[in-house]
Amino acid sequence: MMAVETGKPAPEFCLPNSDGQSVCLKDLIGQWIVLYFYPKDNTSGCTLEAIAFTQQIQAFTDVRTIVLGVSPDSQKSHCNFRDKHDLKVTLLSDPEKEVLQLYGVWVKKSMYGREYMGVERSTFLIDPNGVIAAVWKKVKVKGHVEAVLQALKEHA
């Protein structure tokens, strides 16, 4: 597996959104893309992150940027999550964890001495040519959306 890093082409993906429509990277070329990976719908940190992106969605739209959130949850779970919190970001479902693995965010984690596989909260900023412009790993939710917007303004 090649490392996903700044300056390299973003790995191609096609995943279903909450409405079952396929969203593919190749179809989004020509605009900026914020691709963020999160562990689970309706958990506290993931909800705060999705709401923070939603609150700033107009700022992203103003600079021709689409915001995509990816987790292993089902399309039905994404629908419920989106509707419950009136989210304006596009949620993509990766239950097979193929794209999570492709982007290197399906990792071994540990809690209370127990090891398990899970999603490392990460964000990738992809430029209009499909190249990784910025990467955030082990994201802390507070202030993250502002950091992504700032990086976008510096690159765009």
DSSP file (Angstrom, degrees, kcal/mol; ACC not computed):
  #  RESIDUE AA STRUCTURE BP1 BP2  ACC     N-H-->O    O-->H-N    N-H-->O    O-->H-N    TCO  KAPPA ALPHA  PHI   PSI    X-CA   Y-CA   Z-CA
    1    1 A M              0   0    0      0, 0.0     2,-0.2     0, 0.0   101,-0.0   0.000 360.0 360.0 360.0 128.4    0.0    0.0    0.0
    2    2 A M        -     0   0    0      1,-0.1     2,-0.2   100,-0.0   102,-0.0  -0.509 360.0-104.9 -80.3 150.6    1.4    3.4   -1.0
    3    3 A A        -     0   0    0     -2,-0.2     2,-0.9     1,-0.1    -1,-0.1  -0.529  24.0-133.4 -75.0 137.7    1.4    6.2    1.6
    4    4 A V        +     0   0    0     -2,-0.2     2,-0.3    99,-0.1     6,-0.1  -0.830  48.3 149.8 -91.4 110.3   -1.2    8.9    1.0
    5    5 A E    >   -     0   0    0     -2,-0.9     3,-2.0     4,-0.2   127,-0.3  -0.920  51.1 -68.5-142.9 165.5    0.8   12.1    1.4
    6    6 A T  T 3  S+     0   0    0     -2,-0.3   127,-0.2     1,-0.3    -1,-0.0  -0.219 116.5  22.2 -54.4 135.2    1.0   15.7    0.3
    7    7 A G  T 3  S+     0   0    0    125,-3.2    -1,-0.3     1,-0.3   126,-0.1   0.283 100.7 105.8  90.4 -10.9    1.9   16.1   -3.3
    8    8 A K  S <  S-     0   0    0     -3,-2.0   124,-3.0   124,-0.2    -1,-0.3  -0.691  82.1 -92.2 -99.3 155.0    0.8   12.6   -4.3
    9    9 A P  B     -A  131   0A   0      0, 0.0   122,-0.3     0, 0.0    -4,-0.2  -0.392  44.9-112.2 -62.4 139.8   -2.3   11.8   -6.3
   10   10 A A        -     0   0    0    120,-3.3     3,-0.1     1,-0.1     2,-0.1  -0.543  38.2-102.8 -70.8 135.4   -5.3   11.0   -4.1
   11   11 A P        -     0   0    0      0, 0.0    -1,-0.1     0, 0.0    14,-0.1  -0.368  40.8-110.5 -60.2 135.7   -6.4    7.3   -4.3
   12   12 A E        +     0   0    0     -2,-0.1     2,-0.3    13,-0.1    12,-0.0  -0.350  44.4 173.5 -65.5 144.8   -9.4    6.8   -6.5
   13   13 A F        -     0   0    0     -3,-0.1    12,-2.2     2,-0.0     2,-0.3  -0.991  25.3-166.6-150.3 154.8  -12.6    5.8   -4.8
   14   14 A C  E     +B   24   0B   0     -2,-0.3    10,-0.2    10,-0.2    85,-0.1  -0.943  24.3 162.9-139.2 119.4  -16.3    5.3   -5.4
   15   15 A L  E     -B   23   0B   0      8,-2.2     8,-3.0    -2,-0.3     2,-0.2  -0.968  38.4-106.7-136.4 151.9  -18.6    5.0   -2.4
   16   16 A P  E     -B   22   0B   0      0, 0.0    77,-2.6     0, 0.0     6,-0.2  -0.560  30.0-140.7 -77.8 140.8  -22.4    5.2   -1.9
   17   17 A N  B >   -C   92   0C   0      4,-2.7     3,-2.2    -2,-0.2    75,-0.2  -0.254  42.6 -81.1 -85.4-175.3  -23.8    8.3   -0.2
   18   18 A S  T 3  S+     0   0    0     73,-0.8    61,-0.2     1,-0.3    74,-0.1   0.746 133.0  51.2 -62.5 -21.8  -26.7    8.1    2.3
   19   19 A D  T 3  S-     0   0    0      2,-0.1    -1,-0.3    59,-0.1     3,-0.1   0.338 120.6-106.5 -96.3   6.8  -29.2    8.0   -0.6
   20   20 A G  S <  S+     0   0    0     -3,-2.2     2,-0.3     1,-0.3    -2,-0.1   0.501  74.6 137.7  85.2   3.6  -27.4    5.2   -2.3
   21   21 A Q        -     0   0    0      1,-0.1    -4,-2.7    -5,-0.0     2,-0.3  -0.665  57.7-114.8 -85.2 139.2  -25.9    7.3   -5.1
   22   22 A S  E     -B   16   0B   0     -2,-0.3     2,-0.5    -6,-0.2    -1,-0.1  -0.553  25.6-163.1 -76.5 131.5  -22.3    6.6   -6.0
   23   23 A V  E     -B   15   0B   0     -8,-3.0    -8,-2.2    -2,-0.3     2,-0.4  -0.973  11.8-174.3-116.4 118.7  -19.8    9.3   -5.4
   24   24 A C  E >   -B   14   0B   0     -2,-0.5     3,-1.0   -10,-0.2     4,-0.5  -0.917  30.7-135.1-119.4 139.9  -16.5    8.9   -7.2
   25   25 A L  G >> S+     0   0    0    -12,-2.2     3,-2.0    -2,-0.4     4,-0.6   0.902 105.5  59.9 -55.3 -44.0  -13.3   11.0   -6.9
   26   26 A K  G 34 S+     0   0    0    -13,-0.3     3,-0.5     1,-0.3    -1,-0.2   0.783 102.1  54.0 -60.0 -26.7  -12.9   11.1  -10.7
   27   27 A D  G <4 S+     0   0    0     -3,-1.0    -1,-0.3     1,-0.2    -2,-0.2   0.581 106.4  53.0 -82.1  -9.8  -16.3   12.8  -11.0
   28   28 A L  T X4 S+     0   0    0     -3,-2.0     3,-1.4    -4,-0.5    -1,-0.2   0.448  75.3 125.6-105.4  -2.6  -15.3   15.6   -8.6
   29   29 A I  T 3<  +     0   0    0     -4,-0.6   100,-0.2    -3,-0.5     3,-0.1  -0.291  60.9  49.9 -58.0 140.5  -12.1   16.6  -10.3
   30   30 A G  T 3  S+     0   0    0     98,-1.8     2,-0.3     1,-0.4    -1,-0.2   0.230 104.3  65.6 109.6 -11.6  -12.1   20.4  -11.0
   31   31 A Q  S <  S-     0   0    0     -3,-1.4    -1,-0.4    96,-0.2    99,-0.2  -0.917  89.7 -96.1-133.6 164.1  -13.1   21.4   -7.4
   32   32 A W  E     -d   65   0C   0     32,-2.0    34,-2.3    31,-0.3     2,-0.4  -0.513  37.9-156.8 -75.5 148.6  -11.5   21.2   -4.0
   33   33 A I  E     -dE  66 126C   0     93,-2.4    93,-3.1    32,-0.2     2,-0.7  -0.995  14.1-159.6-132.5 128.2  -12.5   18.2   -1.8
   34   34 A V  E     -dE  67 125C   0     32,-3.0    34,-3.4    -2,-0.4     2,-0.7  -0.944  16.8-172.6-101.2 114.4  -12.3   17.8    1.9
   35   35 A L  E     -dE  68 124C   0     89,-3.0    89,-2.6    -2,-0.7     2,-0.4  -0.915   7.2-179.7-111.1 106.4  -12.3   14.1    2.6
   36   36 A Y  E     -dE  69 123C   0     32,-3.2    34,-2.9    -2,-0.7     2,-0.4  -0.903  15.1-153.3-115.3 140.2  -12.7   13.4    6.3
   37   37 A F  E     +dE  70 122C   0     85,-3.3    85,-1.3    -2,-0.4    34,-0.2  -0.890  17.3 176.8-109.2 134.1  -12.8   10.0    7.9
   38   38 A Y        -     0   0    0     32,-2.5     3,-0.1    -2,-0.4    82,-0.1  -0.960  31.3-124.3-138.7 155.1  -14.5    9.4   11.2
   39   39 A P  S    S-     0   0    0      0, 0.0     2,-0.3     0, 0.0    -1,-0.1   0.925  77.3  -6.1 -69.5 -48.7  -15.2    6.4   13.4
   40   40 A K    >   -     0   0    0     31,-0.1     3,-1.2    32,-0.1     6,-0.2  -0.979  63.5-108.7-159.6 135.8  -19.0    6.2   14.0
   41   41 A D  T 3  S+     0   0    0     -2,-0.3     3,-0.1     1,-0.2     6,-0.1  -0.271  99.8  14.2 -57.8 145.9  -22.2    8.0   13.4
   42   42 A N  T 3  S+     0   0    0      1,-0.2     2,-0.3     2,-0.1    -1,-0.2   0.649  89.3 128.7  62.3  20.4  -24.0    9.6   16.4
   43   43 A T  S <> S-     0   0    0     -3,-1.2     4,-2.7     1,-0.1     5,-0.3  -0.730  71.6-107.5 -97.0 160.0  -21.0    9.4   18.8
   44   44 A S  H  > S+     0   0    0     -2,-0.3     4,-2.4     1,-0.2     5,-0.2   0.913 113.9  39.6 -58.1 -53.5  -20.0   12.6   20.6
   45   45 A G  H  > S+     0   0    0      1,-0.2     4,-2.2     2,-0.2    -1,-0.2   0.899 117.8  48.7 -64.3 -40.6  -16.8   13.5   18.7
   46   46 A C  H  > S+     0   0    0     -6,-0.2     4,-2.4     2,-0.2    -1,-0.2   0.874 111.8  49.4 -68.1 -37.2  -18.1   12.4   15.3
   47   47 A T  H  X S+     0   0    0     -4,-2.7     4,-2.5     2,-0.2     5,-0.2   0.930 111.0  49.5 -66.8 -45.2  -21.3   14.4   15.8
   48   48 A L  H  X S+     0   0    0     -4,-2.4     4,-2.3    -5,-0.3    -2,-0.2   0.901 112.5  48.5 -60.1 -40.8  -19.4   17.5   16.9
   49   49 A E  H  X S+     0   0    0     -4,-2.2     4,-2.4     2,-0.2     5,-0.2   0.935 112.2  47.1 -65.7 -46.9  -17.2   17.2   13.8
   50   50 A A  H  X S+     0   0    0     -4,-2.4     4,-2.3     1,-0.2    38,-0.3   0.894 114.0  48.1 -63.0 -40.3  -20.1   16.8   11.4
   51   51 A I  H  X S+     0   0    0     -4,-2.5     4,-2.8     2,-0.2    -1,-0.2   0.900 109.7  52.9 -67.1 -40.2  -21.9   19.7   12.9
   52   52 A A  H  X S+     0   0    0     -4,-2.3     4,-1.0    -5,-0.2    -2,-0.2   0.918 111.4  45.4 -62.3 -43.6  -18.8   21.9   12.8
   53   53 A F  H  < S+     0   0    0     -4,-2.4     3,-0.5     1,-0.2    -1,-0.2   0.912 113.1  51.7 -64.1 -41.0  -18.3   21.1    9.0
   54   54 A T  H >< S+     0   0    0     -4,-2.3     3,-1.5     1,-0.2     4,-0.3   0.905 105.3  54.6 -62.1 -42.5  -22.1   21.8    8.5
   55   55 A Q  H 3< S+     0   0    0     -4,-2.8    -1,-0.2     1,-0.3     3,-0.2   0.771 116.1  39.1 -63.4 -24.8  -21.9   25.1   10.3
   56   56 A Q  T >X S+     0   0    0     -4,-1.0     4,-1.7    -3,-0.5     3,-0.6   0.249  81.1 112.5-106.2  11.1  -19.1   26.2    7.9
   57   57 A I  H <> S+     0   0    0     -3,-1.5     4,-2.9     1,-0.3     5,-0.2   0.846  75.2  54.5 -58.4 -35.7  -20.6   24.6    4.7
   58   58 A Q  H 3> S+     0   0    0     -4,-0.3     4,-2.6     1,-0.2    -1,-0.3   0.894 105.1  53.5 -65.4 -38.2  -21.2   28.0    3.1
   59   59 A A  H <> S+     0   0    0     -3,-0.6     4,-0.6     2,-0.2    -1,-0.2   0.888 112.7  44.6 -62.5 -38.3  -17.6   29.0    3.6
   60   60 A F  H ><>S+     0   0    0     -4,-1.7     5,-1.6    -7,-0.2     3,-1.0   0.922 112.7  50.7 -69.9 -44.5  -16.5   25.8    1.8
   61   61 A T  H ><5S+     0   0    0     -4,-2.9     3,-2.0     1,-0.3    -2,-0.2   0.879 102.0  62.3 -60.0 -38.8  -19.1   26.2   -0.9
   62   62 A D  H 3<5S+     0   0    0     -4,-2.6    -1,-0.3     1,-0.3    -2,-0.2   0.760 107.5  43.5 -60.9 -25.5  -17.9   29.8   -1.5
   63   63 A V  T <<5S-     0   0    0     -3,-1.0   -31,-0.3    -4,-0.6    -1,-0.3  -0.053 122.6-104.1-110.9  31.5  -14.5   28.4   -2.5
   64   64 A R  T < 5S+     0   0    0     -3,-2.0   -32,-2.0     1,-0.2     2,-0.4   0.907  72.5 145.8  51.1  53.8  -15.9   25.6   -4.7
   65   65 A T  E   < -d   32   0C   0     -5,-1.6     2,-0.4   -34,-0.2   -32,-0.2  -0.978  37.9-153.4-125.9 132.5  -15.2   22.9   -2.1
   66   66 A I  E     -d   33   0C   0    -34,-2.3   -32,-3.0    -2,-0.4     2,-0.6  -0.839  11.8-144.9-101.5 140.6  -17.2   19.8   -1.4
   67   67 A V  E     -d   34   0C   0     -2,-0.4    23,-2.1   -34,-0.2     2,-0.5  -0.929  17.5-175.9-110.6 121.6  -17.1   18.2    2.0
   68   68 A L  E     -df  35  90C   0    -34,-3.4   -32,-3.2    -2,-0.6     2,-0.5  -0.969   8.6-161.8-119.6 126.7  -17.3   14.4    2.2
   69   69 A G  E     -df  36  91C   0     21,-2.9    23,-3.6    -2,-0.5     2,-0.4  -0.919  10.3-165.8-107.0 133.4  -17.4   12.4    5.5
   70   70 A V  E     +df  37  92C   0    -34,-2.9   -32,-2.5    -2,-0.5    23,-0.2  -0.965  18.1 149.8-123.6 132.1  -16.5    8.7    5.4
   71   71 A S  E     - f   0  93C   0     21,-1.7    23,-2.3    -2,-0.4   -31,-0.1  -0.943  55.0-107.5-146.4 169.2  -17.1    6.0    8.0
   72   72 A P  S    S+     0   0    0      0, 0.0    21,-0.1     0, 0.0   -32,-0.1   0.479  80.3 118.8 -77.5   0.3  -17.8    2.2    8.0
   73   73 A D  S    S-     0   0    0     19,-0.2    21,-0.3     1,-0.1    -2,-0.2  -0.210  70.3-100.5 -66.3 158.4  -21.5    2.9    9.0
   74   74 A S     >  -     0   0    0     19,-0.1     4,-2.3     1,-0.1     5,-0.1  -0.233  28.1-109.3 -73.2 164.3  -24.3    1.8    6.7
   75   75 A Q  H  > S+     0   0    0      1,-0.2     4,-2.5     2,-0.2     5,-0.1   0.893 121.4  53.8 -59.6 -40.1  -26.2    4.1    4.3
   76   76 A K  H  > S+     0   0    0      2,-0.2     4,-2.3     1,-0.2    -1,-0.2   0.916 107.8  49.2 -62.2 -43.7  -29.2    3.8    6.6
   77   77 A S  H  > S+     0   0    0      1,-0.2     4,-2.6     2,-0.2    -1,-0.2   0.913 110.8  50.8 -60.8 -43.4  -27.1    4.8    9.6
   78   78 A H  H  X S+     0   0    0     -4,-2.3     4,-3.1     2,-0.2     5,-0.2   0.904 108.3  52.5 -61.3 -42.2  -25.8    7.8    7.6
   79   79 A C  H  X S+     0   0    0     -4,-2.5     4,-2.8   -61,-0.2     5,-0.2   0.943 112.1  44.9 -57.8 -49.2  -29.4    8.8    6.7
   80   80 A N  H  X S+     0   0    0     -4,-2.3     4,-2.7     2,-0.2    -2,-0.2   0.914 114.8  48.4 -62.0 -43.9  -30.5    8.8   10.3
   81   81 A F  H  X S+     0   0    0     -4,-2.6     4,-1.7     2,-0.2     6,-0.2   0.932 113.9  46.5 -61.3 -48.6  -27.3   10.7   11.4
   82   82 A R  H  X>S+     0   0    0     -4,-3.1     5,-2.0     1,-0.2     4,-0.7   0.931 117.1  42.8 -60.1 -48.6  -27.8   13.3    8.6
   83   83 A D  H  <5S+     0   0    0     -4,-2.8     3,-0.5    -5,-0.2    -2,-0.2   0.885 111.0  54.3 -69.8 -39.1  -31.5   13.8    9.4
   84   84 A K  H  <5S+     0   0    0     -4,-2.7    -1,-0.2    -5,-0.2    -2,-0.2   0.867 122.9  27.6 -62.6 -37.5  -31.2   13.8   13.2
   85   85 A H  H  <5S-     0   0    0     -4,-1.7    -1,-0.2    -5,-0.2    -2,-0.2   0.285 103.8-121.5-111.0   9.0  -28.5   16.6   13.1
   86   86 A D  T  <5 -     0   0    0     -4,-0.7    -3,-0.2    -3,-0.5     2,-0.1   0.909  43.7-169.5  50.6  48.8  -29.6   18.3    9.8
   87   87 A L      < -     0   0    0     -5,-2.0    -1,-0.2    -6,-0.2   -36,-0.1  -0.425  24.3-166.2 -73.5 142.5  -26.1   17.7    8.4
   88   88 A K        +     0   0    0    -38,-0.3     2,-0.2    -2,-0.1   -21,-0.2   0.358  60.3  95.6-108.2   1.2  -25.2   19.5    5.1
   89   89 A V  S    S-     0   0    0    -39,-0.1     2,-0.6   -23,-0.1   -21,-0.2  -0.581  82.3-110.2 -88.3 157.0  -22.1   17.4    4.4
   90   90 A T  E     - f   0  68C   0    -23,-2.1   -21,-2.9    -2,-0.2     2,-0.5  -0.786  31.4-152.4 -88.3 123.2  -22.2   14.4    2.1
   91   91 A L  E     - f   0  69C   0     -2,-0.6   -73,-0.8   -23,-0.2     2,-0.4  -0.844   7.3-160.0-100.5 130.3  -21.7   11.1    4.1
   92   92 A L  E     -Cf  17  70C   0    -23,-3.6   -21,-1.7    -2,-0.5     2,-0.5  -0.882  10.4-136.6-112.7 141.3  -20.2    8.1    2.3
   93   93 A S  E     + f   0  71C   0    -77,-2.6   -19,-0.1    -2,-0.4     3,-0.1  -0.836  24.3 170.7-102.4 127.2  -20.5    4.5    3.5
   94   94 A D    >   +     0   0    0    -23,-2.3     3,-1.5    -2,-0.5     6,-0.2  -0.515  12.6 155.9-131.0  64.1  -17.5    2.2    3.5
   95   95 A P  T 3  S+     0   0    0      0, 0.0    -1,-0.1     0, 0.0   -21,-0.1   0.772  77.6  54.4 -65.1 -24.8  -18.7   -1.0    5.4
   96   96 A E  T 3  S-     0   0    0     -3,-0.1    -2,-0.0     1,-0.0    -3,-0.0   0.572 103.4-136.2 -82.5  -9.1  -16.1   -3.1    3.6
   97   97 A K    <>  +     0   0    0     -3,-1.5     4,-1.9   -26,-0.1     5,-0.2   0.694  61.7 133.8  64.1  21.8  -13.4   -0.6    4.8
   98   98 A E  H  > S+     0   0    0      2,-0.2     4,-2.2     1,-0.2     5,-0.1   0.935  74.8  38.4 -68.1 -46.7  -11.7   -0.6    1.4
   99   99 A V  H  > S+     0   0    0      2,-0.2     4,-2.3     1,-0.2     6,-0.2   0.868 113.0  57.7 -73.7 -35.6  -11.3    3.2    1.1
  100  100 A L  H  4>S+     0   0    0      1,-0.2     5,-2.5     2,-0.2     6,-0.9   0.921 112.3  41.9 -57.0 -43.5  -10.5    3.4    4.8
  101  101 A Q  H ><5S+     0   0    0     -4,-1.9     3,-1.3     3,-0.2    -2,-0.2   0.897 110.0  57.2 -70.2 -40.8   -7.6    1.0    4.2
  102  102 A L  H 3<5S+     0   0    0     -4,-2.2    -2,-0.2     1,-0.3    -1,-0.2   0.872 111.5  42.7 -57.4 -39.1   -6.6    2.7    0.9
  103  103 A Y  T 3<5S-     0   0    0     -4,-2.3    -1,-0.3    -5,-0.1    -2,-0.2   0.407 113.9-118.7 -90.8   1.7   -6.2    6.0    2.8
  104  104 A G  T < 5S+     0   0    0     -3,-1.3    -3,-0.2    -4,-0.2    -2,-0.1   0.762  81.5 116.3  72.6  26.0   -4.4    4.3    5.7
  105  105 A V      < +     0   0    0     -5,-2.5    15,-3.1    -6,-0.2     2,-1.0   0.460  45.6  90.1-107.5  -2.3   -7.0    5.3    8.3
  106  106 A W  E     +H  119   0D   0     -6,-0.9     2,-0.3    13,-0.2    13,-0.2  -0.833  67.7 156.4 -91.7 101.5   -8.1    1.8    9.3
  107  107 A V  E     -H  118   0D   0     11,-2.7    11,-2.7    -2,-1.0     2,-0.4  -0.773  50.9 -91.3-130.8 165.1   -5.6    1.2   12.1
  108  108 A K  E     +H  117   0D   0     -2,-0.3     2,-0.3     9,-0.2     9,-0.2  -0.662  49.5 177.9 -76.6 128.6   -4.9   -0.8   15.2
  109  109 A K  E     -H  116   0D   0      7,-3.8     7,-2.5    -2,-0.4     2,-0.4  -0.794  14.8-149.6-124.4 168.0   -6.2    1.2   18.2
  110  110 A S  E     +H  115   0D   0     -2,-0.3     2,-0.4     5,-0.2     5,-0.2  -0.998  13.4 176.5-144.0 143.6   -6.2    0.4   21.9
  111  111 A M  E >  S-H  114   0D   0      3,-2.3     3,-2.1    -2,-0.4    -2,-0.0  -0.979  76.1  -7.5-144.6 129.5   -8.5    1.4   24.8
  112  112 A Y  T 3  S-     0   0    0     -2,-0.4     3,-0.1     1,-0.3    -1,-0.1   0.865 130.6 -54.7  52.7  38.8   -8.3    0.2   28.4
  113  113 A G  T 3  S+     0   0    0      1,-0.2     2,-0.5     0, 0.0    -1,-0.3   0.437 112.9 119.4  80.0  -1.6   -5.5   -2.2   27.3
  114  114 A R  E <   -H  111   0D   0     -3,-2.1    -3,-2.3     2,-0.0     2,-0.3  -0.849  53.2-146.9-101.4 130.3   -7.7   -3.8   24.7
  115  115 A E  E     +H  110   0D   0     -2,-0.5     2,-0.3    -5,-0.2    -5,-0.2  -0.750  28.9 152.7 -95.7 143.4   -6.5   -3.7   21.0
  116  116 A Y  E     -H  109   0D   0     -7,-2.5    -7,-3.8    -2,-0.3     2,-0.4  -0.969  44.3 -99.8-158.0 164.1   -9.0   -3.4   18.2
  117  117 A M  E     +H  108   0D   0     -2,-0.3     2,-0.3    -9,-0.2    -9,-0.2  -0.750  53.7 143.9 -92.3 139.9   -9.2   -2.1   14.6
  118  118 A G  E     -H  107   0D   0    -11,-2.7   -11,-2.7    -2,-0.4     2,-0.5  -0.961  50.3 -74.2-162.5 176.9  -10.8    1.2   14.1
  119  119 A V  E     -H  106   0D   0     -2,-0.3     2,-0.7   -13,-0.2   -13,-0.2  -0.703  33.7-143.7 -86.6 126.6  -10.9    4.5   12.1
  120  120 A E        -     0   0    0    -15,-3.1     2,-0.2    -2,-0.5   -83,-0.1  -0.822  32.4-114.1 -86.2 117.3   -8.2    7.0   12.9
  121  121 A R        +     0   0    0     -2,-0.7    18,-2.7    18,-0.2     2,-0.3  -0.338  57.3 156.8 -56.7 116.6  -10.0   10.4   12.6
  122  122 A S  E     -E   37   0C   0    -85,-1.3   -85,-3.3    -2,-0.2     2,-0.4  -0.969  30.9-153.6-145.7 154.0   -8.2   12.0    9.6
  123  123 A T  E     -EG  36 136C   0     13,-2.5    13,-2.8    -2,-0.3     2,-0.4  -0.996   4.3-165.2-134.8 140.0   -8.8   14.6    6.9
  124  124 A F  E     -EG  35 135C   0    -89,-2.6   -89,-3.0    -2,-0.4     2,-0.6  -0.991   9.9-151.5-124.7 129.4   -7.4   14.9    3.5
  125  125 A L  E     -EG  34 134C   0      9,-2.8     8,-3.7    -2,-0.4     9,-1.3  -0.902  17.0-164.9 -99.6 120.5   -7.6   18.1    1.4
  126  126 A I  E     -EG  33 132C   0    -93,-3.1   -93,-2.4    -2,-0.6     6,-0.2  -0.913  11.0-136.6-112.1 128.1   -7.6   17.2   -2.3
  127  127 A D    >   -     0   0    0      4,-3.2     3,-2.5    -2,-0.5   -96,-0.2  -0.216  34.9 -92.8 -79.0 172.2   -6.9   19.9   -4.9
  128  128 A P  T 3  S+     0   0    0      0, 0.0   -98,-1.8     0, 0.0   -97,-0.2   0.645 125.8  56.7 -62.3 -13.8   -8.9   20.3   -8.2
  129  129 A N  T 3  S-     0   0    0   -100,-0.2     3,-0.1     2,-0.1  -100,-0.1   0.384 121.8-104.3 -95.0   2.7   -6.3   18.1  -10.0
  130  130 A G  S <  S+     0   0    0     -3,-2.5  -120,-3.3     1,-0.3     2,-0.4   0.710  77.5 134.8  83.9  20.8   -6.9   15.2   -7.6
  131  131 A V  B     -A    9   0A   0   -122,-0.3    -4,-3.2    -4,-0.1     2,-0.4  -0.835  64.0-108.3-106.0 141.3   -3.6   15.7   -5.7
  132  132 A I  E     +G  126   0C   0   -124,-3.0  -125,-3.2    -2,-0.4    -6,-0.3  -0.539  36.8 176.1 -68.3 119.7   -3.4   15.7   -1.9
  133  133 A A  E     +     0   0C   0     -8,-3.7     2,-0.3    -2,-0.4    -7,-0.2   0.746  65.2   1.3 -96.4 -29.7   -2.8   19.3   -0.8
  134  134 A A  E     -G  125   0C   0     -9,-1.3    -9,-2.8  -129,-0.1     2,-0.4  -0.987  59.0-156.3-158.6 151.6   -2.9   18.7    3.0
  135  135 A V  E     -G  124   0C   0     -2,-0.3     2,-0.4   -11,-0.2   -11,-0.2  -0.998   3.3-170.9-134.5 134.7   -3.2   15.8    5.5
  136  136 A W  E     -G  123   0C   0    -13,-2.8   -13,-2.5    -2,-0.4     2,-0.3  -0.993  12.2-173.1-123.3 122.7   -4.4   15.9    9.1
  137  137 A K        +     0   0    0     -2,-0.4   -15,-0.2   -15,-0.2     3,-0.1  -0.798  66.5  15.8-111.7 157.1   -4.0   12.6   11.1
  138  138 A K  S    S-     0   0    0     -2,-0.3    -1,-0.2   -17,-0.2   -16,-0.2   0.911  90.2-157.0  47.9  50.7   -5.3   11.8   14.6
  139  139 A V        -     0   0    0    -18,-2.7     2,-0.5    -3,-0.3    -1,-0.2  -0.284  15.8-148.6 -63.5 136.2   -7.6   14.8   14.4
  140  140 A K        -     0   0    0     -3,-0.1     4,-0.2     2,-0.1    -1,-0.1  -0.926  16.7-138.5 -98.9 131.5   -8.9   16.6   17.5
  141  141 A V  S >> S+     0   0    0     -2,-0.5     3,-2.1     2,-0.1     4,-0.6   0.892  76.2  91.1 -63.2 -44.3  -12.3   18.0   16.7
  142  142 A K  T 34 S-     0   0    0      1,-0.3    -2,-0.1     2,-0.1   -93,-0.0  -0.337 109.1  -3.9 -61.0 121.0  -12.0   21.3   18.4
  143  143 A G  T 3> S+     0   0    0     -2,-0.2     4,-1.7     1,-0.0    -1,-0.3   0.394 100.1 115.9  81.5  -3.2  -10.7   23.9   15.9
  144  144 A H  H <> S+     0   0    0     -3,-2.1     4,-2.4    -4,-0.2     5,-0.2   0.934  71.8  50.4 -67.3 -46.7  -10.2   21.4   13.2
  145  145 A V  H  X S+     0   0    0     -4,-0.6     4,-2.5     1,-0.2    -1,-0.2   0.895 110.6  51.3 -60.3 -39.3  -12.7   22.8   10.7
  146  146 A E  H  > S+     0   0    0      1,-0.2     4,-2.4     2,-0.2    -1,-0.2   0.890 108.7  51.5 -63.4 -39.4  -11.2   26.2   11.1
  147  147 A A  H  X S+     0   0    0     -4,-1.7     4,-2.3     2,-0.2    -2,-0.2   0.896 110.4  48.7 -64.2 -40.1   -7.7   24.7   10.4
  148  148 A V  H  X S+     0   0    0     -4,-2.4     4,-2.4     2,-0.2    -2,-0.2   0.927 111.7  49.0 -66.0 -44.8   -9.0   23.0    7.2
  149  149 A L  H  X S+     0   0    0     -4,-2.5     4,-2.3     2,-0.2    -2,-0.2   0.906 110.9  50.8 -60.5 -42.0  -10.6   26.3    6.0
  150  150 A Q  H  X S+     0   0    0     -4,-2.4     4,-1.9     2,-0.2    -2,-0.2   0.926 111.0  47.7 -62.1 -45.8   -7.4   28.2    6.7
  151  151 A A  H  X S+     0   0    0     -4,-2.3     4,-2.0     1,-0.2     5,-0.2   0.894 110.6  52.8 -62.5 -39.6   -5.3   25.6    4.7
  152  152 A L  H  X S+     0   0    0     -4,-2.4     4,-3.2     1,-0.2    -1,-0.2   0.917 108.1  49.9 -62.0 -44.1   -7.9   25.8    1.9
  153  153 A K  H  < S+     0   0    0     -4,-2.3    -1,-0.2     1,-0.2    -2,-0.2   0.862 111.2  50.1 -63.7 -35.1   -7.6   29.6    1.7
  154  154 A E  H  < S+     0   0    0     -4,-1.9    -1,-0.2    -5,-0.2    -2,-0.2   0.839 120.0  35.4 -72.1 -32.5   -3.8   29.3    1.6
  155  155 A H  H  <        0   0    0     -4,-2.0    -2,-0.2     1,-0.2    -3,-0.2   0.822 360.0 360.0 -89.7 -33.9   -3.9   26.8   -1.2
  156  156 A A     <        0   0    0     -4,-3.2    -1,-0.2    -5,-0.2    -3,-0.1   0.483 360.0 360.0 -75.4 360.0   -6.8   28.0   -3.3
